[in-house]
Structure formats: structure tokens, C-alpha cells
Amino acid sequence: MKKTVPGTEEDQKNDILFRTVFESSADALFIMEDDHFIECNSATLQIFKCKRKDIIGQTPYKFSPEYQPDGRSSKKAAIEKINAALAGEPQFFEWEHKRLDGELFPTEVRLNRFIINDRIMIQASVHDITKRKQIEKELITAKEKAVESDRLKSAFLANMSHEIRTPMNAIIGFSDLLNNPENTEEDIQFYIKTIQQRSEDLLSIINNILDISKIEAGQMPLNLQKTNLEDVIREVRHTAQITWIDSGVRTISFNTNLQLSPDHIIITTDPGKLKQILNNLLNNAFRHTEKGEIVLRCKPQDSKTLLFSVADTGCGIPTEKQAIIFERFRQVDDSLNKKHSGTGLGLSISKGLVELLGGTIWLESEPGKGTTFYFTVPANYGQKLPAFENS
């Protein structure tokens, strides 16, 4: 290699070439000697949000937090890396740096030793990897969601298989019993009633699956019409009464409270969807309440909105489960040996129907003390509004 004489034209050209390369880098470049910086490029000032005077003469520890994310002392770890580089071992590692304003950001660092006129120095290259880390984090989150979604679908399918087989086994079993010539008339009537009940259970499961599919596909139709709220509440109460109270499934108290003036009784909505929402919430309340009471309320929230609520004194919902209770396939307990039956679709369907009607749904719950589900729907008192024409 041809030696150059300091101060010569060739030396000046090399210096210009070095400075051009040094300044053209998008990464922060430092020259370090005796544990302090003696030079840096323009990218350094942008990346670390500082001026050149804030860099020159400073140690690298100024631009690191006290500890790295893995708990290591930044100063101790940096000294180890610098000493290794000074010993002739190039270093490449990830690091958390600190800008002059205190902001932390992830980087990749390269340390290389070089010698000029017997002076041992280190060139440090710092590459900001904030965007890459964000992408990695998003990929990890997406993977976790995919894994969780797969687990939920598997749990849902296993649960659904169990829920479908239960009424199917009853239908098949009691159908076979009907062929027994020794059956009494009382036996036959009992078998027929059981088959009818289990057939209704099976139909309800199938309808839920179809409903959630229609809601997710945006194909659930609306049938908006003038609706008498007293009639809706009366039908819903009757359904709950014969399903849960008169059948002996539950002996708890069930009450309704309609706080509406005569001007608020008639609204424009889809009565079928409204009844389906209320039935789902009541079935959920009865299923999880062993003692106490269940109360269905309805009152104006304001001049344009009705507020419904279904309150129970059941087992309640743990705080960590409340955020996911309306998601499809999600239940407080999704194991096959769970205490309460159900497909985990009722609340998800209710949320979809409430939003389809233009309202919102939420809950308040405390484990061991019960749960109250609230939802709103546009009232449209007295007459149909153009915005709610059937689609």
C-alpha cells in the first residue's frame, strides 16, 4: 500500500473521501479513543436528538439507561464490549440507547478497532431498529392471536360437538324407547315430550350457528316496524317463565320493571331481534344463577334512546374475563366438564344484534355477587324514521 505524506494533496483527497463516506451513512457513526468520543457524523445528531458539542468528549455511558432491558448494568456491559473490541475482537450486539431528551430506543451496535499512527481507536456504528422491533412485536402479537384463535376454535368445536350430541343422544334414545310394546300411555307421553324438548334444544343450537354466521357476513336482515314494548316484555317474560320457572329448572325470583310513560311504549325497531337479545341475556342469567333473583328492566336513557338491563345474583364474571365475554367462541369456562351448559354464542349474537339495531351493550359484574348486562337501542318513539328503512 502506497504511503501518503501528511499534508500532501493525496492525503487531503483521502481525508475528503473518508469524510464523504463518514457523513453519507444513515447510521450514527462514532470515533472513540480512551473511552470518550472524538468524532461523530451528522446522522448521530439526528438519531440522538443532540448537537455535536453534546457528543464530543463524552463517554458512551451518557447515551445509555442505567440498566439494559435484560437487567444488565449498561456501564458494566459497555466496558466489556469496548475492551473486547480493543483486544481485536469485533463486536455486534443489540443495545438500548437513550437520546438526549431521555427517550429510549433499540439499536444494533458494531464496534471495530483501528490504528492510526499508533493511536488505538474504535469505530462505533449505531443502527436504529425501532421499526424492526415494532414489526417483530406485531408479528409476535399476530402469532399469539392466531394460536389463541386456533385454540378457541378447537375448544368451540369440541364444545359444540358435545352440545349437539347431548340432545341428539336423547332424541335417539327416547325414540328407541317408543318402540317398546310394554310402554304405558304415561311413558309414551313422557318420551314424546322429552324428544320435543331436546329437538328444540338442537334447533336452538343450529339457529345460533346460523345467526352468528349471518352477523359476521353482514347478511342478517332487519324487519323494522312499530313495536309495542309491553308486548315484547310480556312475551319474553312468558318464555322465561315456562322455560326456567314453571319447568322447575330454577326456583329463583324473576321480575320485570318497565319504567315507561304511555308516550314511550311504541317504538320502531325489529321486535324479533329485540326479543332474541332479551331471551339470550335472560337464558344466560338463569343458567348462571342458582339463588336470588333476576330482574329485567327497561327505561328511557334519553329522548332518543332506550336502556334495557338484565340483572342477576349469580356467580358473576371474573374481571379478567369481562373484556372477552362478548367474543364468539368465548365463555368464562370453555372446558367440557364445565358446570353450566351453552355454546358460547348467545352473548356474541346479542352484541351483534344490538349493534345491528344501532345500540351498544356492556356489563357490570362482581364475582360471587352477580352480573348486570346493559344495552341500548334507538327509541324512534311513535313512528318509523327514514334512517331505519329495511335493508
Contacts in CASP RR format, 6 or more apart in sequence:
PFRMAT RR
TARGET T0000
AUTHOR 0000-0000-0000
METHOD contacts of the structure
MODEL  1
MKKTVPGTEEDQKNDILFRTVFESSADALFIMEDDHFIECNSATLQIFKC
KRKDIIGQTPYKFSPEYQPDGRSSKKAAIEKINAALAGEPQFFEWEHKRL
DGELFPTEVRLNRFIINDRIMIQASVHDITKRKQIEKELITAKEKAVESD
RLKSAFLANMSHEIRTPMNAIIGFSDLLNNPENTEEDIQFYIKTIQQRSE
DLLSIINNILDISKIEAGQMPLNLQKTNLEDVIREVRHTAQITWIDSGVR
TISFNTNLQLSPDHIIITTDPGKLKQILNNLLNNAFRHTEKGEIVLRCKP
QDSKTLLFSVADTGCGIPTEKQAIIFERFRQVDDSLNKKHSGTGLGLSIS
KGLVELLGGTIWLESEPGKGTTFYFTVPANYGQKLPAFENS
4 10 0 8 1.000
4 11 0 8 1.000
4 14 0 8 1.000
5 11 0 8 1.000
22 29 0 8 1.000
22 41 0 8 1.000
23 41 0 8 1.000
23 42 0 8 1.000
25 41 0 8 1.000
25 43 0 8 1.000
25 125 0 8 1.000
26 43 0 8 1.000
27 43 0 8 1.000
27 47 0 8 1.000
27 125 0 8 1.000
27 126 0 8 1.000
27 127 0 8 1.000
27 128 0 8 1.000
28 40 0 8 1.000
28 41 0 8 1.000
28 43 0 8 1.000
28 44 0 8 1.000
28 47 0 8 1.000
28 48 0 8 1.000
28 125 0 8 1.000
28 126 0 8 1.000
28 127 0 8 1.000
28 128 0 8 1.000
29 40 0 8 1.000
29 41 0 8 1.000
29 43 0 8 1.000
29 44 0 8 1.000
29 123 0 8 1.000
29 124 0 8 1.000
29 125 0 8 1.000
29 126 0 8 1.000
30 37 0 8 1.000
30 39 0 8 1.000
30 40 0 8 1.000
30 44 0 8 1.000
30 55 0 8 1.000
30 60 0 8 1.000
30 123 0 8 1.000
30 124 0 8 1.000
30 126 0 8 1.000
31 37 0 8 1.000
31 38 0 8 1.000
31 39 0 8 1.000
31 40 0 8 1.000
31 121 0 8 1.000
31 122 0 8 1.000
31 123 0 8 1.000
31 124 0 8 1.000
32 38 0 8 1.000
32 60 0 8 1.000
32 82 0 8 1.000
32 121 0 8 1.000
32 122 0 8 1.000
32 123 0 8 1.000
32 124 0 8 1.000
33 119 0 8 1.000
33 120 0 8 1.000
33 121 0 8 1.000
33 122 0 8 1.000
35 59 0 8 1.000
35 60 0 8 1.000
35 82 0 8 1.000
36 57 0 8 1.000
36 58 0 8 1.000
36 59 0 8 1.000
37 55 0 8 1.000
37 56 0 8 1.000
37 57 0 8 1.000
37 58 0 8 1.000
37 59 0 8 1.000
37 60 0 8 1.000
38 56 0 8 1.000
38 57 0 8 1.000
38 121 0 8 1.000
39 56 0 8 1.000
40 52 0 8 1.000
40 55 0 8 1.000
40 56 0 8 1.000
44 55 0 8 1.000
44 126 0 8 1.000
45 51 0 8 1.000
45 52 0 8 1.000
45 55 0 8 1.000
47 99 0 8 1.000
47 126 0 8 1.000
47 128 0 8 1.000
48 54 0 8 1.000
48 55 0 8 1.000
48 63 0 8 1.000
48 97 0 8 1.000
48 99 0 8 1.000
48 100 0 8 1.000
49 99 0 8 1.000
49 100 0 8 1.000
49 101 0 8 1.000
49 103 0 8 1.000
50 99 0 8 1.000
50 100 0 8 1.000
54 100 0 8 1.000
60 78 0 8 1.000
60 82 0 8 1.000
60 124 0 8 1.000
61 74 0 8 1.000
61 75 0 8 1.000
61 78 0 8 1.000
63 97 0 8 1.000
63 98 0 8 1.000
63 99 0 8 1.000
63 100 0 8 1.000
64 74 0 8 1.000
64 75 0 8 1.000
64 78 0 8 1.000
64 95 0 8 1.000
64 96 0 8 1.000
64 97 0 8 1.000
64 98 0 8 1.000
65 74 0 8 1.000
65 96 0 8 1.000
65 98 0 8 1.000
65 104 0 8 1.000
66 73 0 8 1.000
66 74 0 8 1.000
66 75 0 8 1.000
67 73 0 8 1.000
67 74 0 8 1.000
68 74 0 8 1.000
68 77 0 8 1.000
68 95 0 8 1.000
68 96 0 8 1.000
69 96 0 8 1.000
74 96 0 8 1.000
81 91 0 8 1.000
81 93 0 8 1.000
81 109 0 8 1.000
81 111 0 8 1.000
82 111 0 8 1.000
82 122 0 8 1.000
84 91 0 8 1.000
84 111 0 8 1.000
85 91 0 8 1.000
85 111 0 8 1.000
85 112 0 8 1.000
85 113 0 8 1.000
85 122 0 8 1.000
86 113 0 8 1.000
86 120 0 8 1.000
86 122 0 8 1.000
87 113 0 8 1.000
88 113 0 8 1.000
90 110 0 8 1.000
90 111 0 8 1.000
90 112 0 8 1.000
90 113 0 8 1.000
91 109 0 8 1.000
91 110 0 8 1.000
91 111 0 8 1.000
91 112 0 8 1.000
92 108 0 8 1.000
92 109 0 8 1.000
92 110 0 8 1.000
92 111 0 8 1.000
93 108 0 8 1.000
93 109 0 8 1.000
94 106 0 8 1.000
94 107 0 8 1.000
94 108 0 8 1.000
94 109 0 8 1.000
94 129 0 8 1.000
95 106 0 8 1.000
95 107 0 8 1.000
95 108 0 8 1.000
95 109 0 8 1.000
95 126 0 8 1.000
96 104 0 8 1.000
96 105 0 8 1.000
96 106 0 8 1.000
96 107 0 8 1.000
97 104 0 8 1.000
97 105 0 8 1.000
97 106 0 8 1.000
97 107 0 8 1.000
97 126 0 8 1.000
98 104 0 8 1.000
99 105 0 8 1.000
105 128 0 8 1.000
105 130 0 8 1.000
106 128 0 8 1.000
106 129 0 8 1.000
106 130 0 8 1.000
106 133 0 8 1.000
107 126 0 8 1.000
107 127 0 8 1.000
107 128 0 8 1.000
107 129 0 8 1.000
108 126 0 8 1.000
108 127 0 8 1.000
108 129 0 8 1.000
109 124 0 8 1.000
109 125 0 8 1.000
109 126 0 8 1.000
109 127 0 8 1.000
110 124 0 8 1.000
110 125 0 8 1.000
111 122 0 8 1.000
111 123 0 8 1.000
111 124 0 8 1.000
112 122 0 8 1.000
112 123 0 8 1.000
113 120 0 8 1.000
113 121 0 8 1.000
113 122 0 8 1.000
114 121 0 8 1.000
114 122 0 8 1.000
114 123 0 8 1.000
115 121 0 8 1.000
152 329 0 8 1.000
152 330 0 8 1.000
152 334 0 8 1.000
153 329 0 8 1.000
155 329 0 8 1.000
155 334 0 8 1.000
156 328 0 8 1.000
156 329 0 8 1.000
156 334 0 8 1.000
156 343 0 8 1.000
156 344 0 8 1.000
158 336 0 8 1.000
159 331 0 8 1.000
159 334 0 8 1.000
159 336 0 8 1.000
159 342 0 8 1.000
159 343 0 8 1.000
159 344 0 8 1.000
160 205 0 8 1.000
160 209 0 8 1.000
160 343 0 8 1.000
162 336 0 8 1.000
163 205 0 8 1.000
163 341 0 8 1.000
163 342 0 8 1.000
163 343 0 8 1.000
164 202 0 8 1.000
164 205 0 8 1.000
166 198 0 8 1.000
166 201 0 8 1.000
166 341 0 8 1.000
167 198 0 8 1.000
167 199 0 8 1.000
167 201 0 8 1.000
167 202 0 8 1.000
167 205 0 8 1.000
168 198 0 8 1.000
168 202 0 8 1.000
170 194 0 8 1.000
170 195 0 8 1.000
170 198 0 8 1.000
171 195 0 8 1.000
171 198 0 8 1.000
171 199 0 8 1.000
171 202 0 8 1.000
174 191 0 8 1.000
174 194 0 8 1.000
174 195 0 8 1.000
174 198 0 8 1.000
175 191 0 8 1.000
175 195 0 8 1.000
177 183 0 8 1.000
177 187 0 8 1.000
177 191 0 8 1.000
178 188 0 8 1.000
178 191 0 8 1.000
178 192 0 8 1.000
180 187 0 8 1.000
183 191 0 8 1.000
205 343 0 8 1.000
208 343 0 8 1.000
208 345 0 8 1.000
208 346 0 8 1.000
208 349 0 8 1.000
209 343 0 8 1.000
209 345 0 8 1.000
211 220 0 8 1.000
211 276 0 8 1.000
211 345 0 8 1.000
211 349 0 8 1.000
212 328 0 8 1.000
212 345 0 8 1.000
212 348 0 8 1.000
212 349 0 8 1.000
214 220 0 8 1.000
215 349 0 8 1.000
215 352 0 8 1.000
215 353 0 8 1.000
215 356 0 8 1.000
216 328 0 8 1.000
220 353 0 8 1.000
220 356 0 8 1.000
221 390 0 8 1.000
221 391 0 8 1.000
222 270 0 8 1.000
222 273 0 8 1.000
222 356 0 8 1.000
222 357 0 8 1.000
222 388 0 8 1.000
222 390 0 8 1.000
222 391 0 8 1.000
223 270 0 8 1.000
223 271 0 8 1.000
223 272 0 8 1.000
223 273 0 8 1.000
223 390 0 8 1.000
224 268 0 8 1.000
224 269 0 8 1.000
224 270 0 8 1.000
224 384 0 8 1.000
224 388 0 8 1.000
224 389 0 8 1.000
224 390 0 8 1.000
225 268 0 8 1.000
225 269 0 8 1.000
225 270 0 8 1.000
225 271 0 8 1.000
225 384 0 8 1.000
226 266 0 8 1.000
226 267 0 8 1.000
226 268 0 8 1.000
226 382 0 8 1.000
226 383 0 8 1.000
226 384 0 8 1.000
227 266 0 8 1.000
227 267 0 8 1.000
227 268 0 8 1.000
227 269 0 8 1.000
227 270 0 8 1.000
227 271 0 8 1.000
227 274 0 8 1.000
228 265 0 8 1.000
228 266 0 8 1.000
229 258 0 8 1.000
229 260 0 8 1.000
229 264 0 8 1.000
229 265 0 8 1.000
229 266 0 8 1.000
229 267 0 8 1.000
229 298 0 8 1.000
229 306 0 8 1.000
230 258 0 8 1.000
230 265 0 8 1.000
231 271 0 8 1.000
232 271 0 8 1.000
232 274 0 8 1.000
232 275 0 8 1.000
232 278 0 8 1.000
233 256 0 8 1.000
233 258 0 8 1.000
233 278 0 8 1.000
233 296 0 8 1.000
233 298 0 8 1.000
235 275 0 8 1.000
236 275 0 8 1.000
236 278 0 8 1.000
236 279 0 8 1.000
236 282 0 8 1.000
236 296 0 8 1.000
237 254 0 8 1.000
237 256 0 8 1.000
237 296 0 8 1.000
239 279 0 8 1.000
239 282 0 8 1.000
240 254 0 8 1.000
240 279 0 8 1.000
240 282 0 8 1.000
240 283 0 8 1.000
240 286 0 8 1.000
241 254 0 8 1.000
243 249 0 8 1.000
243 283 0 8 1.000
243 286 0 8 1.000
244 250 0 8 1.000
244 254 0 8 1.000
244 286 0 8 1.000
245 251 0 8 1.000
245 254 0 8 1.000
249 286 0 8 1.000
250 286 0 8 1.000
250 289 0 8 1.000
250 290 0 8 1.000
252 286 0 8 1.000
252 289 0 8 1.000
252 290 0 8 1.000
252 291 0 8 1.000
252 292 0 8 1.000
252 293 0 8 1.000
252 294 0 8 1.000
252 313 0 8 1.000
253 292 0 8 1.000
253 293 0 8 1.000
253 294 0 8 1.000
254 293 0 8 1.000
254 294 0 8 1.000
254 295 0 8 1.000
254 296 0 8 1.000
255 293 0 8 1.000
255 294 0 8 1.000
255 295 0 8 1.000
255 296 0 8 1.000
256 295 0 8 1.000
256 296 0 8 1.000
256 297 0 8 1.000
257 295 0 8 1.000
257 296 0 8 1.000
257 297 0 8 1.000
257 298 0 8 1.000
258 297 0 8 1.000
258 298 0 8 1.000
258 299 0 8 1.000
259 297 0 8 1.000
259 298 0 8 1.000
259 299 0 8 1.000
259 300 0 8 1.000
260 298 0 8 1.000
260 299 0 8 1.000
260 300 0 8 1.000
263 381 0 8 1.000
264 300 0 8 1.000
264 306 0 8 1.000
264 379 0 8 1.000
264 381 0 8 1.000
266 381 0 8 1.000
266 382 0 8 1.000
267 306 0 8 1.000
267 377 0 8 1.000
267 379 0 8 1.000
267 380 0 8 1.000
267 381 0 8 1.000
267 382 0 8 1.000
268 380 0 8 1.000
268 382 0 8 1.000
268 383 0 8 1.000
268 384 0 8 1.000
268 385 0 8 1.000
268 388 0 8 1.000
269 357 0 8 1.000
269 377 0 8 1.000
269 378 0 8 1.000
269 380 0 8 1.000
269 388 0 8 1.000
270 357 0 8 1.000
273 353 0 8 1.000
273 356 0 8 1.000
273 357 0 8 1.000
274 357 0 8 1.000
274 377 0 8 1.000
276 349 0 8 1.000
276 350 0 8 1.000
276 353 0 8 1.000
277 308 0 8 1.000
277 350 0 8 1.000
277 353 0 8 1.000
277 354 0 8 1.000
277 375 0 8 1.000
278 296 0 8 1.000
278 308 0 8 1.000
278 310 0 8 1.000
280 346 0 8 1.000
280 347 0 8 1.000
280 349 0 8 1.000
280 350 0 8 1.000
281 310 0 8 1.000
281 347 0 8 1.000
281 350 0 8 1.000
281 373 0 8 1.000
281 375 0 8 1.000
282 294 0 8 1.000
282 296 0 8 1.000
282 310 0 8 1.000
283 346 0 8 1.000
284 310 0 8 1.000
284 346 0 8 1.000
284 347 0 8 1.000
284 373 0 8 1.000
285 294 0 8 1.000
285 310 0 8 1.000
285 311 0 8 1.000
285 312 0 8 1.000
285 314 0 8 1.000
285 371 0 8 1.000
285 373 0 8 1.000
286 294 0 8 1.000
286 312 0 8 1.000
287 340 0 8 1.000
287 341 0 8 1.000
287 342 0 8 1.000
288 312 0 8 1.000
288 314 0 8 1.000
288 315 0 8 1.000
288 316 0 8 1.000
288 340 0 8 1.000
288 371 0 8 1.000
289 312 0 8 1.000
289 313 0 8 1.000
289 314 0 8 1.000
289 315 0 8 1.000
289 370 0 8 1.000
290 314 0 8 1.000
290 315 0 8 1.000
291 313 0 8 1.000
291 314 0 8 1.000
292 313 0 8 1.000
292 314 0 8 1.000
293 312 0 8 1.000
293 313 0 8 1.000
294 310 0 8 1.000
294 311 0 8 1.000
294 312 0 8 1.000
294 313 0 8 1.000
295 309 0 8 1.000
295 310 0 8 1.000
295 311 0 8 1.000
296 308 0 8 1.000
296 309 0 8 1.000
296 310 0 8 1.000
297 308 0 8 1.000
297 309 0 8 1.000
297 310 0 8 1.000
297 311 0 8 1.000
298 306 0 8 1.000
298 307 0 8 1.000
298 308 0 8 1.000
298 309 0 8 1.000
299 306 0 8 1.000
299 307 0 8 1.000
300 306 0 8 1.000
300 307 0 8 1.000
300 379 0 8 1.000
301 307 0 8 1.000
301 376 0 8 1.000
303 379 0 8 1.000
304 378 0 8 1.000
304 379 0 8 1.000
304 380 0 8 1.000
305 359 0 8 1.000
305 376 0 8 1.000
305 377 0 8 1.000
305 378 0 8 1.000
305 379 0 8 1.000
306 376 0 8 1.000
306 377 0 8 1.000
306 378 0 8 1.000
306 379 0 8 1.000
307 374 0 8 1.000
307 375 0 8 1.000
307 376 0 8 1.000
308 374 0 8 1.000
308 375 0 8 1.000
308 376 0 8 1.000
308 377 0 8 1.000
309 372 0 8 1.000
309 373 0 8 1.000
309 374 0 8 1.000
309 375 0 8 1.000
310 372 0 8 1.000
310 373 0 8 1.000
311 370 0 8 1.000
311 371 0 8 1.000
311 372 0 8 1.000
311 373 0 8 1.000
312 370 0 8 1.000
312 371 0 8 1.000
312 372 0 8 1.000
313 369 0 8 1.000
313 370 0 8 1.000
314 368 0 8 1.000
314 369 0 8 1.000
314 370 0 8 1.000
314 371 0 8 1.000
315 367 0 8 1.000
315 368 0 8 1.000
315 370 0 8 1.000
316 365 0 8 1.000
316 366 0 8 1.000
316 367 0 8 1.000
316 368 0 8 1.000
316 369 0 8 1.000
316 370 0 8 1.000
316 371 0 8 1.000
317 325 0 8 1.000
317 332 0 8 1.000
317 363 0 8 1.000
317 365 0 8 1.000
317 367 0 8 1.000
317 371 0 8 1.000
318 332 0 8 1.000
318 367 0 8 1.000
319 367 0 8 1.000
321 332 0 8 1.000
322 363 0 8 1.000
322 365 0 8 1.000
324 330 0 8 1.000
325 332 0 8 1.000
325 347 0 8 1.000
325 363 0 8 1.000
326 347 0 8 1.000
326 348 0 8 1.000
326 350 0 8 1.000
326 351 0 8 1.000
326 361 0 8 1.000
327 348 0 8 1.000
328 344 0 8 1.000
328 345 0 8 1.000
328 348 0 8 1.000
329 344 0 8 1.000
329 345 0 8 1.000
329 348 0 8 1.000
330 344 0 8 1.000
330 348 0 8 1.000
331 338 0 8 1.000
331 342 0 8 1.000
331 344 0 8 1.000
333 339 0 8 1.000
333 340 0 8 1.000
334 344 0 8 1.000
350 361 0 8 1.000
350 373 0 8 1.000
350 375 0 8 1.000
351 361 0 8 1.000
354 360 0 8 1.000
354 361 0 8 1.000
354 375 0 8 1.000
354 376 0 8 1.000
354 377 0 8 1.000
355 361 0 8 1.000
357 377 0 8 1.000
357 378 0 8 1.000
358 377 0 8 1.000
358 378 0 8 1.000
359 375 0 8 1.000
359 376 0 8 1.000
359 377 0 8 1.000
359 378 0 8 1.000
360 375 0 8 1.000
360 376 0 8 1.000
361 373 0 8 1.000
361 374 0 8 1.000
361 375 0 8 1.000
361 376 0 8 1.000
362 373 0 8 1.000
362 374 0 8 1.000
362 375 0 8 1.000
363 371 0 8 1.000
363 372 0 8 1.000
363 373 0 8 1.000
363 374 0 8 1.000
364 371 0 8 1.000
364 372 0 8 1.000
364 374 0 8 1.000
365 371 0 8 1.000
365 372 0 8 1.000
378 388 0 8 1.000
380 388 0 8 1.000
END
